[in-house]
Amino acid sequence: MGVGGGDVGVGRAGVLQALGSRVDMFVRGQRLLQSFDEELATQLAQDMHHHGTRIHFGSNVAGLHREDGRLRLSGSGDCEEESFD
């Protein structure tokens, strides 16, 4: 699980996915890499999705807490429904 769609978050997600982890990215905005070319960012998101990364756009993560042995996100958007081992 990663929070953020900037260059550090995207890089970390790519490494973790390449190492075999299930990766979910929670991005506040509507695309990755806001300061980069829009076409490049869109293609990158498509490529990451193709390789198994789940990207949740429009997610405003407010916190992370443990519940019944799992990590649970709190906030708005897709993060309301997500929990992780």
C-alpha positions as CSV (number, residue, x, y, z in Angstrom):
1,M,0.0,0.0,0.0
2,G,1.3,3.4,-0.9
3,V,-0.1,6.9,-0.4
4,G,0.7,9.5,-3.0
5,G,1.2,9.8,-6.7
6,G,4.3,11.8,-6.8
7,D,7.7,10.7,-8.1
8,V,8.7,9.0,-4.8
9,G,5.4,7.2,-4.4
10,V,5.4,6.0,-8.0
11,G,9.0,4.8,-7.8
12,R,8.5,3.0,-4.5
13,A,5.3,1.3,-6.0
14,G,7.2,0.2,-9.0
15,V,10.0,-1.4,-7.0
16,L,7.6,-3.2,-4.6
17,Q,5.5,-4.5,-7.5
18,A,8.6,-5.8,-9.3
19,L,9.6,-7.6,-6.1
20,G,6.3,-9.4,-6.1
21,S,4.2,-7.4,-3.7
22,R,0.5,-6.6,-4.1
23,V,0.5,-2.8,-4.5
24,D,-2.4,-0.4,-4.0
25,M,-1.7,3.3,-4.5
26,F,-4.0,5.9,-3.0
27,V,-3.7,9.2,-4.9
28,R,-5.5,12.3,-3.8
29,G,-5.7,13.8,-7.3
30,Q,-7.0,12.4,-10.6
31,R,-3.6,11.4,-12.1
32,L,-0.1,10.5,-11.2
33,L,2.9,12.9,-11.3
34,Q,1.0,16.2,-11.4
35,S,4.1,18.2,-12.5
36,F,4.9,15.8,-15.4
37,D,3.4,15.8,-18.9
38,E,-0.2,14.5,-18.7
39,E,0.2,12.0,-21.6
40,L,3.3,10.5,-19.9
41,A,1.5,10.3,-16.6
42,T,-1.6,8.6,-18.2
43,Q,0.6,6.1,-20.0
44,L,2.5,5.3,-16.8
45,A,-0.7,4.7,-14.9
46,Q,-1.9,2.3,-17.6
47,D,1.4,0.5,-17.6
48,M,1.4,0.2,-13.8
49,H,-2.2,-1.1,-13.9
50,H,-1.3,-3.6,-16.6
51,H,1.5,-5.0,-14.3
52,G,-0.9,-5.4,-11.4
53,T,-0.7,-2.1,-9.4
54,R,-4.1,-1.0,-8.2
55,I,-4.4,2.8,-8.4
56,H,-7.2,4.5,-6.4
57,F,-7.5,8.1,-7.7
58,G,-9.5,10.7,-5.7
59,S,-8.6,9.1,-2.3
60,N,-7.9,11.4,0.6
61,V,-6.2,9.2,3.3
62,A,-6.7,10.7,6.8
63,G,-5.2,7.9,8.8
64,L,-4.1,4.3,9.2
65,H,-5.1,2.0,12.2
66,R,-5.1,-1.6,13.1
67,E,-8.4,-3.4,13.3
68,D,-8.8,-7.2,13.9
69,G,-5.2,-7.8,13.0
70,R,-5.4,-5.9,9.7
71,L,-4.4,-2.4,8.7
72,R,-7.4,-0.2,7.8
73,L,-7.3,3.2,6.0
74,S,-9.6,6.0,7.0
75,G,-10.5,8.9,4.9
76,S,-12.6,9.5,1.8
77,G,-12.8,8.0,-1.7
78,D,-11.7,4.4,-2.3
79,C,-9.7,4.3,1.0
80,E,-12.9,4.0,3.0
81,E,-13.3,0.3,2.0
82,E,-9.7,-0.9,2.1
83,S,-7.9,-3.0,4.7
84,F,-4.6,-4.9,4.4
85,D,-2.7,-7.8,6.0
